[in-house]
Amino acid sequence: MIKLYSFFHLNTSFSSVEKKDQKKLINKCYWPLLKLIEKNNFRIAIELSGKTLEDIHSIDKSWVKKFRYLLDEKKCELIGSGYSQIIGPLVPEKITIKNLEIGSNIYKKLLKKRPLLGLINEQAFSSSMIKIYKKFFNAIIIDWITAKDNLSEKFIQNNSDPCFIKDDFNNKIRVIWSNSISFQKFQRVVFGEIEFKNFLNYINNSQKNKLNCIYSNDAEIFNYRAKRFSTESKIFLKEWNRVEDIYKYFVSNKKYEFVNFSFLMKMKIKKTYKVTSAKSPIIVKKQSKYNINRWAVCGKDNLLLNTYCWRIFNYLEKNSKKQNLWKELCEMWGSDFRTHTTKKKWLYCKNKLERIIKKNKIKLKLSKDNFKKIHNFKNESKISKNKNFITFKNNKFLVSFNLKKGLALHKFIDKKVSNKSLVGTIIQGDIKNYGSSSDFFSGNLSILKKKSLTRYTDLSPCKHKIYLTSTKQYLLRASFKDNNSNIVIKKDIYIDLKKKTIKIKTNLNNIPDSIVRLFKMTINPNEFKQKELVISTNNGGENLENFKINEDINHGASIENVSNFTSSRSSFGITKGQIIIGDKKKSLIFEIDKNLSSLVGMLEYTKLRSKYFLRLFFSAYESDDTSFFIKEKNFLSSISIRAKKVKSV
């Protein structure tokens, strides 16, 4: 017998649904779902956020009353998700905790119960979510289809068996799997796009252990069209009747049995997995075009919204009297403002964030060092210069920059860590069998203009000035202008010889609709042991997540065969601003400032016959089906770099 289970996701903040249409949403989608549950024994569960529950209650209290009745009668089960659909791996741990706390209180207030099962919002999961969610739930739901891609075939259990997932610190939580292929086939049957037989064959053949989640997605798409896409199908029939017909088929056939989530949460656990990797540090649901970058650096301007949210968060951390703002911030950090949202809703989010910033006088703190221009190098023993390079050094530290390539970082040597450069330029042909026709630089940026498909970089000769700051740092300054557009880039590089660090600040102006990648850092493959390579960062948690670099990776590779150009595959959230690459003896530490720009980190790694190619870079803007520039962009960003000798354990 094949055991089936399902839940419907309710969301009044659905990206392209305006507030004025929420009543229509309740009548066309949410009431039919409750009636379906009430008159049948399909064991359907409902997941909804605290905000959705509040919205429904403010419009139609009778719906909430009926839902509570069905829960009390055990005709339905509640799945929780917090107050707002926040993408946990992209925000500080405290925000995710606040979001879950607020949501939990709303469930208790309006439904008189707290859920034991939690849906990971948008099923965007990093291993840091385990420690957070286990404080609120006995189990979580994520997508099996994407999770199993990070597992070795020989270790995979029967599909859909509940299991434990774990992190680096032995925290673990029970997971119940959703199935993104099943729910998409379910939807397509209802819309008349595929035959029911196709869906049925998948249910019958895909699960060895006879367990399948047949639906685990939106309720808002049946008998209602949110007008997200021009290709959306028209409503030709009563789609909730078609939904009911699918369930009735399974009920009438003795080969199948519907079970509820309470049953699944009591099943014996056979396996424990770790489902993330350096290749996929954050997994989401559905096809690879639906990756974490859609909420981080796509949309109408997710970089701007997320940066505003970071500034407010850091302000709240220091101002305990502003507790009322946490709920507002959770709402504004919600995923639905960041995908196929309407212009009206996007402007609502942007304007509200700007009002909060203005009202609370949250100012961006920039360094205000006094500068003294250096005119004569003869008096500066720590600076040397020739036609190609400018070098800053003392007896412990050396950095050099390429004057003909936009001040690209040429060498970075911390003699306490290594006598050779750890990150910088790899000259053409130095790595055999990989890009032998190119040099690989560090510290530079690239802007791919989507309209013309032309690329602009700062790898060009530049006029520069050198200063000494009041804090005894050297400042190397240059600016760049694209002759084919209005793009202007200002670059400041701070060199602190005493602390053995450099900091690169960029000010980008008039950026058109583009893919923008910054601070490309090419790692010296001769200085880090390939078998020991590890990258570490925070993806929504307090602790670093550690990933072995042991397979080919390219987070920035485009994805083919989709209707819209998707420029990337994954990224690191870097939610504490730091990302580390190294081996057992030494490491490079890169730090970005989320208050300036909420960048994400990407990795490219290729195994070669004798060496490897490894590059870290940071993204401000990517492209996917949600991307839509309203106007040209201006933004600031920065990165600091230092090396560290790893202490032997």
Beta strands, then each sheet from edge to edge (+ up, - down):
strand 1: 2-10
strand 2: 44-48
strand 3: 77-79
strand 4: 117-119
strand 5: 139-143
strand 6: 163-166
strand 7: 172-178
strand 8: 211-218
strand 9: 256-258
strand 10: 272-273
strand 11: 371-373
strand 12: 383-385
strand 13: 389-393
strand 14: 397-402
strand 15: 408-414
strand 16: 444-449
strand 17: 454-457
strand 18: 464-469
strand 19: 474-481
strand 20: 488-496
strand 21: 501-511
strand 22: 514-522
strand 23: 534-537
strand 24: 545-548
strand 25: 553-554
strand 26: 578-582
strand 27: 586-592
strand 28: 600-607
strand 29: 612-621
strand 30: 633-645
sheet 1: 3+ 2+ 1+ 8+
sheet 2: 3+ 2+ 1+ 9+
sheet 3: 4+ 5+ 7+ 6- 10-
sheet 4: 11+ 18- 19+ 20- 21+ 30- 27+ 26- 23+ 24-
sheet 5: 12+ 13- 14+ 15-
sheet 6: 17+ 16- 22+ 29- 28+ 25-
end
